[in-house]
């Protein structure tokens, strides 16, 4: 028979695994660079991992989803993993920085929108810069402007959707 703390750890590991697989599935159906326009699902799942498992939930989900995705796209092995972990970490960091959770359970929608928009814009600019510098992608200013704007808009959508999902459905069942 498991005690309460080991049951909670098992529950957190299960949640991280489930949300990481959801991120992986959302990434494999879209070819690169189109998947960079649709990061709304990644942001939602990383944010839910943070809310459900604690402070570094998004980072842990980024590690697992990055490991899964790097084997699907082996040509981008170090970048896929590093950007997944960085995105999960930035989501965790900005959720903490913006104090998205005013109480132990309630999520402030507009703060979450701001946190995810900034994290998405930063990861978009960083990934564009690295892929152009290394020579993986050609310099195409219009494409990268679209990725930047699309990333920020995906962050807005993900922040709003995640706040609604958490405040209306998951908060009461999770805490």
C-alpha positions in Angstrom: 0.0 0.0 0.0 1.4 3.4 -1.0 1.5 6.3 1.4 0.0 9.7 0.5 3.3 11.3 -0.6 4.3 8.5 -3.0 0.8 8.5 -4.4 1.0 12.3 -5.0 4.4 11.8 -6.7 3.0 9.1 -8.9 0.0 11.4 -9.7 2.3 14.2 -10.7 4.5 12.0 -12.9 1.4 10.7 -14.6 0.1 14.2 -15.3 3.5 15.3 -16.7 3.6 12.2 -18.9 0.1 12.8 -20.2 0.6 16.5 -20.9 4.0 15.9 -22.5 2.5 13.3 -24.9 -0.3 15.8 -25.7 2.4 18.4 -26.7 4.3 15.7 -28.7 1.1 14.8 -30.6 0.3 18.5 -31.3 3.8 18.9 -32.8 4.1 15.8 -35.0 1.1 16.6 -37.2 2.5 19.9 -38.4 5.7 20.3 -40.5 8.3 22.8 -39.5 8.1 25.9 -39.7 4.2 25.7 -39.6 4.4 24.2 -36.2 6.0 27.4 -35.0 2.8 29.3 -35.8 0.6 26.9 -33.7 2.2 26.8 -30.3 -1.1 27.4 -28.6 -1.4 23.8 -27.6 2.2 23.7 -26.2 1.5 26.8 -24.1 -1.8 25.4 -22.8 -0.3 22.0 -21.8 2.9 23.5 -20.3 0.8 25.9 -18.3 -1.6 23.2 -17.1 1.5 21.2 -16.0 2.6 24.1 -14.0 -0.9 24.5 -12.3 -1.4 20.8 -11.7 2.1 19.8 -10.5 3.6 22.9 -9.1 6.3 25.4 -9.7 8.4 23.6 -12.4 5.7 21.6 -14.0 6.0 23.4 -17.4 9.8 22.7 -17.4 9.3 19.0 -16.6 6.7 18.7 -19.3 9.2 20.5 -21.7 11.9 18.0 -20.8 9.7 15.0 -21.6 8.0 16.4 -24.7 11.4 17.6 -25.9 12.8 14.1 -25.6 9.8 12.6 -27.4 9.9 15.2 -30.2 13.7 15.0 -30.8 13.4 11.4 -31.9 10.6 12.3 -34.3 12.7 15.0 -35.9 16.3 13.8 -35.5 17.7 16.4 -37.8 17.0 19.1 -35.2 18.0 17.0 -32.1 19.7 19.5 -29.8 17.4 22.4 -30.8 14.1 20.6 -30.4 15.0 19.5 -26.9 16.5 22.8 -25.8 13.7 25.0 -27.1 11.1 22.7 -25.5 12.8 22.9 -22.1 13.4 26.7 -22.5 9.7 27.3 -23.4 8.5 25.3 -20.5 10.9 27.1 -18.2 9.9 30.5 -19.5 6.2 29.7 -18.9 7.0 28.7 -15.4 9.1 31.8 -14.8 6.6 34.3 -16.2 3.7 32.6 -14.3 5.8 33.2 -11.1 7.0 36.7 -12.1 3.5 37.9 -13.0 1.9 36.3 -9.9 -0.7 34.7 -12.0 -2.1 32.8 -9.0 -3.4 35.3 -6.5 -4.7 32.6 -4.2 -3.7 28.9 -4.0 -6.2 28.1 -6.8 -7.6 31.0 -8.7 -5.8 32.2 -11.9 -5.8 35.8 -13.0 -6.7 35.6 -16.7 -5.1 38.8 -17.9 -1.8 38.2 -16.0 -1.7 34.7 -17.6 -2.4 36.2 -21.0 0.5 38.6 -20.5 2.9 35.9 -19.2 2.2 33.5 -22.1 2.4 36.2 -24.7 5.8 37.4 -23.5 7.1 33.8 -23.1 5.9 32.9 -26.6 7.3 36.0 -28.2 10.7 35.5 -26.6 10.9 31.8 -27.6 9.9 32.7 -31.1 12.5 35.4 -31.5 15.2 33.2 -29.9 14.4 30.2 -32.1 14.4 32.4 -35.2 17.7 33.9 -34.3 19.4 30.6 -33.6 18.1 28.8 -36.7 19.1 31.7 -39.0 22.6 32.1 -37.4 23.3 28.3 -37.6 22.1 28.2 -41.2 19.2 25.8 -40.7 16.6 28.3 -42.1 17.2 31.2 -44.6 16.7 34.8 -43.6 13.1 35.6 -44.5 12.0 38.7 -42.7 8.3 38.4 -43.6 8.2 34.8 -42.4 9.9 35.7 -39.1 7.6 38.6 -38.5 4.7 36.3 -39.0 6.2 33.9 -36.5 6.7 36.6 -34.0 3.2 38.0 -34.3 1.7 34.5 -34.5 3.6 33.5 -31.4 2.4 36.4 -29.4 -1.2 35.9 -30.6 -0.9 32.2 -29.7 0.2 33.2 -26.3 -2.8 35.5 -25.9 -5.2 32.7 -27.0 -3.4 30.1 -24.8 -3.5 32.3 -21.8 -7.2 33.0 -22.1 -8.2 29.4 -22.9 -6.0 28.0 -20.1 -7.4 30.4 -17.5 -10.9 29.5 -18.5 -10.2 25.8 -18.4 -8.5 26.0 -15.0 -10.9 28.4 -13.3 -14.1 26.8 -14.6 -13.3 23.1 -14.7 -10.0 21.9 -13.2 -9.6 24.2 -10.2 -12.5 22.7 -8.3 -11.5 19.1 -9.1 -7.8 19.5 -8.7 -7.3 21.3 -5.4 
